[in-house]
Amino acid sequence: MVIQTTTKFNVMKKILFALGLFCSVSAFSQGFDKKLASSDKEIGDVKKKENPKTWIARGQLFYDIAAEPTKGLWTEMSNMEYTLLASSLGKPTQETDEDLNGKRYHVAVFPDKKIYFNEDKAVAFWDITKYAAADPLKTSYEAYMQAIKLDPEKKNSKKIIEGLKNLAILSKSQGSNDFQLGRIREALAEFELSMECSSNPLVGETDSMIIYYAGFFAMELKDYPKAEKYLRKAIEINYTGNGDAFGTLAQALNAQDKKSEATEILQKGMTVNPENQQIMIEVINSYMSSGKDPREIMPLLNKAQEAQPTNASLFYAEGNLYEKLYEAGDKEVKDNYKSAEKCYKKSIEIDPEYFLGYYSAAALTFNEGVYYNEQANKVPPSKNEEYERLNKIANEYFKAAMPYFNKAYELNSTEKSVVQALKDINFRFRNDSEEYKQNAEKFREILESME
């Protein structure tokens, strides 16, 4: 079991990128074909290809190609500001609405881009669908790298630095947009390009925020070594997102089976950010996966619950701890059983669609039925009254488990153990009613189809 965290990251929703709000985009877009042909010819020329200025010009050209579709746009651009720009953009080929990440956007479709507007009619982000040349960001960067290589005396450094700084900003902006569109892989690549530009020795800048979010993007992609690399760097430069970087880095380390390093990071995180809930949750997960005494982490768990009272998984986790204590103790002492049951009920009270809460409440109750059924079967034939008493208790627990299993099945009909339990319970009571009998047959058939 892994406790879920309610911490979510929001990446740069306010990266402003304005390249001349009132410039004429239509005039700007003319002439790329000729310029591309000229640039291609120059880099193929024996003499010109050895001149850093040739590559600086090429870097600027491909930067312009990358920037052209969104020239004059920026995120959170008001409807009034957009109206002033609209005439230079031309008329959209289509206007429609799209649902994205649980939100509805109005979308203006152009031949080379789609512009998304939020409910306030402000520009939220955009999707570039066509460039005048393929992969212009990368090509621009490669051109500037070639210029640096051909300019060991750094006579052209000023223009190269300016070009790389502009490219870093544009790459960051495009990465932010790809993130909004759910293109995490592309967003990470663009953030990495932005980092390469900023960290180049000629520029010598560190974009802390980009490094931090690159780590989170890598985690989303399950690229744990890369996530580790960027999150360690973010922590090193003291950009931790109020401590979230520690918890996420611990996840990346655990995923690589670097458990001792994960523990060290969590301990450091607890020292630096003792109130951070993600760190606390990762500490709890670490204790639980290590099999240590659950009572050692109960105070941490309770503290996390106080900070996140609507996080169902935290109460499920507490129930899980009490259940472990109950299983390890005297089955006739019900305190821990009742505490576990209370916690599981609390988790589904918080989130009525929380599968693990229903499943655990069902399993806890069902297992009690199994226990008393086993005890009844141990009773000698001469003690029929004791057998009936224990069997009655077992039946009460089995029937009490059924509503939880039914809901768990409703939420996840592919969980084989739930189907098995429902088949067994209904079969046990098949002679009590036609409904039990029919359900027993129903779940038997479903179970067979899962084999």
Contacts in CASP RR format, 6 or more apart in sequence:
PFRMAT RR
TARGET T0000
AUTHOR 0000-0000-0000
METHOD contacts of the structure
MODEL  1
MVIQTTTKFNVMKKILFALGLFCSVSAFSQGFDKKLASSDKEIGDVKKKE
NPKTWIARGQLFYDIAAEPTKGLWTEMSNMEYTLLASSLGKPTQETDEDL
NGKRYHVAVFPDKKIYFNEDKAVAFWDITKYAAADPLKTSYEAYMQAIKL
DPEKKNSKKIIEGLKNLAILSKSQGSNDFQLGRIREALAEFELSMECSSN
PLVGETDSMIIYYAGFFAMELKDYPKAEKYLRKAIEINYTGNGDAFGTLA
QALNAQDKKSEATEILQKGMTVNPENQQIMIEVINSYMSSGKDPREIMPL
LNKAQEAQPTNASLFYAEGNLYEKLYEAGDKEVKDNYKSAEKCYKKSIEI
DPEYFLGYYSAAALTFNEGVYYNEQANKVPPSKNEEYERLNKIANEYFKA
AMPYFNKAYELNSTEKSVVQALKDINFRFRNDSEEYKQNAEKFREILESM
E
1 288 0 8 1.000
1 316 0 8 1.000
1 317 0 8 1.000
1 320 0 8 1.000
1 356 0 8 1.000
2 285 0 8 1.000
3 281 0 8 1.000
3 284 0 8 1.000
3 285 0 8 1.000
3 313 0 8 1.000
3 314 0 8 1.000
3 316 0 8 1.000
3 317 0 8 1.000
4 281 0 8 1.000
4 311 0 8 1.000
4 313 0 8 1.000
5 277 0 8 1.000
5 278 0 8 1.000
5 281 0 8 1.000
5 311 0 8 1.000
6 277 0 8 1.000
6 308 0 8 1.000
6 310 0 8 1.000
6 311 0 8 1.000
7 244 0 8 1.000
7 277 0 8 1.000
7 278 0 8 1.000
9 213 0 8 1.000
9 216 0 8 1.000
9 244 0 8 1.000
11 176 0 8 1.000
11 179 0 8 1.000
11 187 0 8 1.000
11 213 0 8 1.000
11 216 0 8 1.000
12 172 0 8 1.000
12 176 0 8 1.000
12 179 0 8 1.000
12 209 0 8 1.000
12 213 0 8 1.000
13 75 0 8 1.000
13 76 0 8 1.000
13 176 0 8 1.000
13 180 0 8 1.000
14 75 0 8 1.000
14 76 0 8 1.000
15 75 0 8 1.000
15 172 0 8 1.000
15 173 0 8 1.000
15 176 0 8 1.000
16 74 0 8 1.000
16 75 0 8 1.000
16 76 0 8 1.000
17 70 0 8 1.000
17 73 0 8 1.000
17 74 0 8 1.000
17 75 0 8 1.000
17 169 0 8 1.000
17 170 0 8 1.000
17 173 0 8 1.000
18 72 0 8 1.000
18 73 0 8 1.000
18 74 0 8 1.000
19 67 0 8 1.000
19 70 0 8 1.000
19 71 0 8 1.000
19 72 0 8 1.000
20 71 0 8 1.000
20 72 0 8 1.000
21 72 0 8 1.000
21 81 0 8 1.000
21 84 0 8 1.000
21 85 0 8 1.000
22 84 0 8 1.000
22 85 0 8 1.000
22 88 0 8 1.000
23 71 0 8 1.000
23 72 0 8 1.000
23 88 0 8 1.000
24 88 0 8 1.000
25 68 0 8 1.000
25 71 0 8 1.000
25 72 0 8 1.000
25 88 0 8 1.000
25 89 0 8 1.000
26 88 0 8 1.000
26 90 0 8 1.000
28 64 0 8 1.000
28 68 0 8 1.000
28 71 0 8 1.000
29 68 0 8 1.000
29 132 0 8 1.000
32 64 0 8 1.000
32 65 0 8 1.000
32 68 0 8 1.000
32 132 0 8 1.000
32 133 0 8 1.000
33 132 0 8 1.000
35 61 0 8 1.000
36 61 0 8 1.000
36 132 0 8 1.000
36 133 0 8 1.000
39 54 0 8 1.000
39 57 0 8 1.000
39 58 0 8 1.000
39 61 0 8 1.000
42 48 0 8 1.000
42 49 0 8 1.000
42 54 0 8 1.000
42 57 0 8 1.000
42 58 0 8 1.000
43 49 0 8 1.000
43 54 0 8 1.000
43 55 0 8 1.000
43 58 0 8 1.000
48 54 0 8 1.000
50 150 0 8 1.000
51 150 0 8 1.000
52 146 0 8 1.000
52 147 0 8 1.000
52 148 0 8 1.000
52 150 0 8 1.000
52 151 0 8 1.000
52 155 0 8 1.000
52 156 0 8 1.000
52 160 0 8 1.000
53 147 0 8 1.000
53 156 0 8 1.000
55 143 0 8 1.000
55 144 0 8 1.000
55 146 0 8 1.000
55 147 0 8 1.000
55 150 0 8 1.000
56 143 0 8 1.000
56 144 0 8 1.000
56 147 0 8 1.000
56 156 0 8 1.000
56 159 0 8 1.000
56 160 0 8 1.000
58 139 0 8 1.000
58 140 0 8 1.000
58 143 0 8 1.000
59 139 0 8 1.000
59 140 0 8 1.000
59 141 0 8 1.000
59 143 0 8 1.000
59 144 0 8 1.000
59 147 0 8 1.000
59 163 0 8 1.000
60 140 0 8 1.000
60 163 0 8 1.000
61 140 0 8 1.000
62 133 0 8 1.000
62 136 0 8 1.000
62 137 0 8 1.000
62 139 0 8 1.000
62 140 0 8 1.000
62 143 0 8 1.000
63 136 0 8 1.000
63 140 0 8 1.000
63 163 0 8 1.000
63 166 0 8 1.000
63 167 0 8 1.000
63 170 0 8 1.000
65 131 0 8 1.000
65 132 0 8 1.000
65 133 0 8 1.000
65 136 0 8 1.000
65 140 0 8 1.000
66 131 0 8 1.000
66 136 0 8 1.000
66 137 0 8 1.000
66 140 0 8 1.000
66 170 0 8 1.000
66 174 0 8 1.000
67 170 0 8 1.000
68 131 0 8 1.000
68 132 0 8 1.000
69 110 0 8 1.000
69 112 0 8 1.000
69 113 0 8 1.000
69 126 0 8 1.000
69 128 0 8 1.000
69 130 0 8 1.000
69 131 0 8 1.000
70 113 0 8 1.000
70 126 0 8 1.000
70 128 0 8 1.000
70 173 0 8 1.000
72 85 0 8 1.000
73 85 0 8 1.000
73 115 0 8 1.000
73 123 0 8 1.000
73 126 0 8 1.000
74 123 0 8 1.000
75 123 0 8 1.000
75 124 0 8 1.000
75 125 0 8 1.000
75 176 0 8 1.000
76 122 0 8 1.000
76 123 0 8 1.000
76 124 0 8 1.000
77 85 0 8 1.000
77 122 0 8 1.000
77 123 0 8 1.000
78 121 0 8 1.000
78 122 0 8 1.000
79 117 0 8 1.000
79 120 0 8 1.000
79 121 0 8 1.000
79 122 0 8 1.000
82 117 0 8 1.000
82 122 0 8 1.000
82 123 0 8 1.000
89 110 0 8 1.000
90 110 0 8 1.000
92 108 0 8 1.000
92 109 0 8 1.000
92 110 0 8 1.000
93 109 0 8 1.000
93 110 0 8 1.000
93 111 0 8 1.000
94 108 0 8 1.000
94 109 0 8 1.000
95 106 0 8 1.000
95 107 0 8 1.000
95 108 0 8 1.000
95 109 0 8 1.000
96 106 0 8 1.000
96 107 0 8 1.000
96 109 0 8 1.000
97 104 0 8 1.000
97 105 0 8 1.000
97 106 0 8 1.000
97 107 0 8 1.000
98 104 0 8 1.000
98 105 0 8 1.000
98 107 0 8 1.000
98 116 0 8 1.000
99 105 0 8 1.000
100 116 0 8 1.000
100 180 0 8 1.000
100 181 0 8 1.000
101 180 0 8 1.000
101 182 0 8 1.000
103 118 0 8 1.000
104 119 0 8 1.000
105 116 0 8 1.000
105 117 0 8 1.000
105 118 0 8 1.000
105 124 0 8 1.000
106 116 0 8 1.000
106 117 0 8 1.000
106 121 0 8 1.000
107 114 0 8 1.000
107 115 0 8 1.000
107 116 0 8 1.000
107 117 0 8 1.000
108 114 0 8 1.000
108 115 0 8 1.000
108 117 0 8 1.000
111 129 0 8 1.000
111 130 0 8 1.000
112 128 0 8 1.000
112 129 0 8 1.000
112 130 0 8 1.000
112 131 0 8 1.000
113 126 0 8 1.000
113 127 0 8 1.000
113 128 0 8 1.000
113 129 0 8 1.000
113 130 0 8 1.000
114 126 0 8 1.000
114 127 0 8 1.000
114 129 0 8 1.000
115 123 0 8 1.000
115 126 0 8 1.000
116 123 0 8 1.000
116 124 0 8 1.000
116 125 0 8 1.000
116 126 0 8 1.000
116 127 0 8 1.000
116 180 0 8 1.000
117 123 0 8 1.000
117 124 0 8 1.000
118 124 0 8 1.000
124 180 0 8 1.000
125 176 0 8 1.000
125 177 0 8 1.000
125 180 0 8 1.000
125 181 0 8 1.000
126 177 0 8 1.000
127 177 0 8 1.000
127 181 0 8 1.000
128 174 0 8 1.000
128 177 0 8 1.000
133 139 0 8 1.000
137 167 0 8 1.000
137 170 0 8 1.000
137 171 0 8 1.000
137 174 0 8 1.000
137 190 0 8 1.000
137 193 0 8 1.000
138 193 0 8 1.000
140 167 0 8 1.000
141 164 0 8 1.000
141 167 0 8 1.000
141 193 0 8 1.000
141 196 0 8 1.000
141 197 0 8 1.000
144 160 0 8 1.000
144 163 0 8 1.000
144 164 0 8 1.000
144 167 0 8 1.000
147 156 0 8 1.000
147 160 0 8 1.000
148 160 0 8 1.000
148 200 0 8 1.000
148 202 0 8 1.000
151 157 0 8 1.000
151 160 0 8 1.000
154 202 0 8 1.000
157 202 0 8 1.000
160 202 0 8 1.000
161 202 0 8 1.000
161 203 0 8 1.000
164 197 0 8 1.000
164 198 0 8 1.000
164 200 0 8 1.000
164 202 0 8 1.000
164 203 0 8 1.000
165 197 0 8 1.000
165 198 0 8 1.000
165 203 0 8 1.000
165 205 0 8 1.000
167 193 0 8 1.000
167 194 0 8 1.000
167 197 0 8 1.000
168 194 0 8 1.000
168 195 0 8 1.000
168 197 0 8 1.000
168 198 0 8 1.000
168 203 0 8 1.000
168 205 0 8 1.000
168 207 0 8 1.000
169 194 0 8 1.000
171 190 0 8 1.000
171 191 0 8 1.000
171 193 0 8 1.000
171 194 0 8 1.000
171 197 0 8 1.000
172 190 0 8 1.000
172 191 0 8 1.000
172 194 0 8 1.000
172 207 0 8 1.000
172 210 0 8 1.000
174 190 0 8 1.000
175 186 0 8 1.000
175 187 0 8 1.000
175 190 0 8 1.000
175 191 0 8 1.000
175 194 0 8 1.000
176 187 0 8 1.000
178 184 0 8 1.000
178 186 0 8 1.000
178 187 0 8 1.000
178 190 0 8 1.000
179 187 0 8 1.000
179 217 0 8 1.000
184 217 0 8 1.000
184 220 0 8 1.000
184 221 0 8 1.000
185 221 0 8 1.000
187 217 0 8 1.000
188 214 0 8 1.000
188 217 0 8 1.000
188 218 0 8 1.000
188 221 0 8 1.000
191 210 0 8 1.000
191 213 0 8 1.000
191 214 0 8 1.000
191 217 0 8 1.000
192 214 0 8 1.000
194 207 0 8 1.000
194 210 0 8 1.000
195 207 0 8 1.000
195 210 0 8 1.000
195 211 0 8 1.000
195 214 0 8 1.000
197 203 0 8 1.000
198 204 0 8 1.000
198 205 0 8 1.000
198 206 0 8 1.000
198 207 0 8 1.000
198 210 0 8 1.000
199 205 0 8 1.000
199 206 0 8 1.000
206 237 0 8 1.000
208 234 0 8 1.000
208 237 0 8 1.000
208 239 0 8 1.000
209 239 0 8 1.000
211 230 0 8 1.000
211 233 0 8 1.000
211 234 0 8 1.000
211 237 0 8 1.000
211 239 0 8 1.000
212 230 0 8 1.000
212 231 0 8 1.000
212 234 0 8 1.000
212 239 0 8 1.000
212 240 0 8 1.000
212 241 0 8 1.000
212 245 0 8 1.000
214 226 0 8 1.000
214 230 0 8 1.000
215 226 0 8 1.000
215 227 0 8 1.000
215 229 0 8 1.000
215 230 0 8 1.000
215 231 0 8 1.000
215 234 0 8 1.000
215 248 0 8 1.000
216 227 0 8 1.000
216 248 0 8 1.000
218 224 0 8 1.000
218 226 0 8 1.000
218 227 0 8 1.000
218 229 0 8 1.000
218 230 0 8 1.000
218 252 0 8 1.000
219 227 0 8 1.000
219 248 0 8 1.000
219 251 0 8 1.000
219 252 0 8 1.000
222 255 0 8 1.000
224 252 0 8 1.000
224 253 0 8 1.000
224 255 0 8 1.000
224 256 0 8 1.000
225 252 0 8 1.000
225 256 0 8 1.000
227 248 0 8 1.000
227 249 0 8 1.000
227 252 0 8 1.000
228 249 0 8 1.000
228 252 0 8 1.000
228 253 0 8 1.000
228 256 0 8 1.000
231 245 0 8 1.000
231 248 0 8 1.000
231 249 0 8 1.000
231 252 0 8 1.000
232 249 0 8 1.000
234 240 0 8 1.000
234 245 0 8 1.000
235 245 0 8 1.000
235 246 0 8 1.000
235 249 0 8 1.000
235 265 0 8 1.000
239 245 0 8 1.000
240 246 0 8 1.000
240 272 0 8 1.000
240 273 0 8 1.000
242 273 0 8 1.000
242 276 0 8 1.000
243 269 0 8 1.000
243 272 0 8 1.000
243 273 0 8 1.000
243 276 0 8 1.000
243 278 0 8 1.000
243 279 0 8 1.000
244 276 0 8 1.000
244 278 0 8 1.000
244 279 0 8 1.000
246 265 0 8 1.000
246 266 0 8 1.000
246 268 0 8 1.000
246 269 0 8 1.000
246 272 0 8 1.000
246 273 0 8 1.000
246 276 0 8 1.000
246 278 0 8 1.000
246 279 0 8 1.000
246 282 0 8 1.000
247 265 0 8 1.000
247 266 0 8 1.000
247 269 0 8 1.000
247 276 0 8 1.000
247 278 0 8 1.000
247 279 0 8 1.000
247 282 0 8 1.000
248 278 0 8 1.000
249 262 0 8 1.000
249 265 0 8 1.000
250 262 0 8 1.000
250 263 0 8 1.000
250 265 0 8 1.000
250 266 0 8 1.000
250 279 0 8 1.000
250 282 0 8 1.000
250 286 0 8 1.000
251 262 0 8 1.000
251 282 0 8 1.000
253 259 0 8 1.000
253 261 0 8 1.000
253 262 0 8 1.000
253 265 0 8 1.000
254 262 0 8 1.000
254 286 0 8 1.000
254 289 0 8 1.000
259 286 0 8 1.000
259 290 0 8 1.000
262 282 0 8 1.000
262 286 0 8 1.000
263 286 0 8 1.000
266 279 0 8 1.000
266 282 0 8 1.000
266 283 0 8 1.000
266 286 0 8 1.000
269 276 0 8 1.000
269 279 0 8 1.000
270 279 0 8 1.000
270 280 0 8 1.000
270 283 0 8 1.000
273 279 0 8 1.000
275 307 0 8 1.000
277 304 0 8 1.000
277 307 0 8 1.000
277 308 0 8 1.000
280 300 0 8 1.000
280 303 0 8 1.000
280 304 0 8 1.000
280 307 0 8 1.000
281 304 0 8 1.000
281 314 0 8 1.000
283 297 0 8 1.000
283 300 0 8 1.000
284 297 0 8 1.000
284 300 0 8 1.000
284 301 0 8 1.000
284 304 0 8 1.000
284 317 0 8 1.000
287 294 0 8 1.000
287 296 0 8 1.000
287 297 0 8 1.000
287 300 0 8 1.000
288 294 0 8 1.000
288 297 0 8 1.000
288 317 0 8 1.000
288 320 0 8 1.000
288 321 0 8 1.000
294 321 0 8 1.000
294 322 0 8 1.000
294 324 0 8 1.000
294 325 0 8 1.000
295 321 0 8 1.000
295 325 0 8 1.000
297 321 0 8 1.000
298 318 0 8 1.000
298 321 0 8 1.000
301 314 0 8 1.000
301 317 0 8 1.000
301 318 0 8 1.000
301 321 0 8 1.000
302 318 0 8 1.000
304 311 0 8 1.000
304 314 0 8 1.000
305 311 0 8 1.000
305 314 0 8 1.000
305 315 0 8 1.000
305 318 0 8 1.000
308 314 0 8 1.000
309 350 0 8 1.000
310 350 0 8 1.000
311 350 0 8 1.000
312 347 0 8 1.000
312 348 0 8 1.000
312 350 0 8 1.000
312 351 0 8 1.000
312 354 0 8 1.000
312 357 0 8 1.000
313 347 0 8 1.000
313 354 0 8 1.000
313 356 0 8 1.000
315 343 0 8 1.000
315 344 0 8 1.000
315 346 0 8 1.000
315 347 0 8 1.000
315 350 0 8 1.000
316 343 0 8 1.000
316 344 0 8 1.000
316 347 0 8 1.000
316 354 0 8 1.000
316 356 0 8 1.000
316 357 0 8 1.000
316 360 0 8 1.000
318 343 0 8 1.000
319 339 0 8 1.000
319 340 0 8 1.000
319 342 0 8 1.000
319 343 0 8 1.000
319 344 0 8 1.000
319 347 0 8 1.000
319 360 0 8 1.000
320 340 0 8 1.000
320 360 0 8 1.000
322 336 0 8 1.000
322 337 0 8 1.000
322 339 0 8 1.000
322 340 0 8 1.000
322 343 0 8 1.000
323 336 0 8 1.000
323 337 0 8 1.000
323 340 0 8 1.000
323 360 0 8 1.000
323 364 0 8 1.000
325 336 0 8 1.000
326 334 0 8 1.000
326 336 0 8 1.000
326 337 0 8 1.000
326 340 0 8 1.000
329 336 0 8 1.000
331 371 0 8 1.000
337 364 0 8 1.000
337 368 0 8 1.000
340 364 0 8 1.000
341 361 0 8 1.000
341 364 0 8 1.000
341 365 0 8 1.000
344 357 0 8 1.000
344 360 0 8 1.000
344 361 0 8 1.000
344 364 0 8 1.000
345 361 0 8 1.000
347 354 0 8 1.000
347 356 0 8 1.000
347 357 0 8 1.000
347 360 0 8 1.000
348 354 0 8 1.000
348 357 0 8 1.000
348 358 0 8 1.000
348 361 0 8 1.000
353 411 0 8 1.000
355 408 0 8 1.000
355 411 0 8 1.000
355 412 0 8 1.000
355 415 0 8 1.000
358 404 0 8 1.000
358 405 0 8 1.000
358 407 0 8 1.000
358 408 0 8 1.000
358 411 0 8 1.000
359 404 0 8 1.000
359 405 0 8 1.000
359 408 0 8 1.000
359 415 0 8 1.000
359 418 0 8 1.000
361 401 0 8 1.000
361 404 0 8 1.000
362 401 0 8 1.000
362 402 0 8 1.000
362 404 0 8 1.000
362 405 0 8 1.000
362 408 0 8 1.000
362 418 0 8 1.000
362 421 0 8 1.000
363 401 0 8 1.000
363 421 0 8 1.000
365 397 0 8 1.000
365 400 0 8 1.000
365 401 0 8 1.000
365 404 0 8 1.000
366 397 0 8 1.000
366 398 0 8 1.000
366 401 0 8 1.000
366 405 0 8 1.000
366 421 0 8 1.000
366 425 0 8 1.000
368 397 0 8 1.000
369 393 0 8 1.000
369 394 0 8 1.000
369 395 0 8 1.000
369 397 0 8 1.000
369 398 0 8 1.000
369 401 0 8 1.000
370 394 0 8 1.000
371 394 0 8 1.000
372 390 0 8 1.000
372 391 0 8 1.000
372 393 0 8 1.000
372 394 0 8 1.000
372 397 0 8 1.000
373 390 0 8 1.000
373 391 0 8 1.000
373 394 0 8 1.000
375 390 0 8 1.000
376 387 0 8 1.000
376 390 0 8 1.000
376 391 0 8 1.000
376 394 0 8 1.000
379 386 0 8 1.000
379 387 0 8 1.000
379 390 0 8 1.000
395 428 0 8 1.000
395 429 0 8 1.000
398 425 0 8 1.000
398 428 0 8 1.000
398 429 0 8 1.000
399 425 0 8 1.000
399 429 0 8 1.000
401 421 0 8 1.000
401 425 0 8 1.000
402 422 0 8 1.000
402 425 0 8 1.000
405 418 0 8 1.000
405 421 0 8 1.000
405 422 0 8 1.000
405 425 0 8 1.000
406 422 0 8 1.000
408 415 0 8 1.000
408 418 0 8 1.000
409 415 0 8 1.000
409 418 0 8 1.000
409 419 0 8 1.000
409 422 0 8 1.000
412 418 0 8 1.000
413 419 0 8 1.000
414 450 0 8 1.000
416 447 0 8 1.000
416 450 0 8 1.000
419 443 0 8 1.000
419 446 0 8 1.000
419 447 0 8 1.000
419 450 0 8 1.000
420 443 0 8 1.000
420 447 0 8 1.000
422 439 0 8 1.000
422 443 0 8 1.000
423 440 0 8 1.000
423 443 0 8 1.000
423 444 0 8 1.000
423 446 0 8 1.000
423 447 0 8 1.000
426 436 0 8 1.000
426 437 0 8 1.000
426 439 0 8 1.000
426 440 0 8 1.000
426 442 0 8 1.000
426 443 0 8 1.000
427 436 0 8 1.000
427 440 0 8 1.000
427 444 0 8 1.000
429 436 0 8 1.000
430 436 0 8 1.000
430 437 0 8 1.000
430 440 0 8 1.000
431 437 0 8 1.000
END
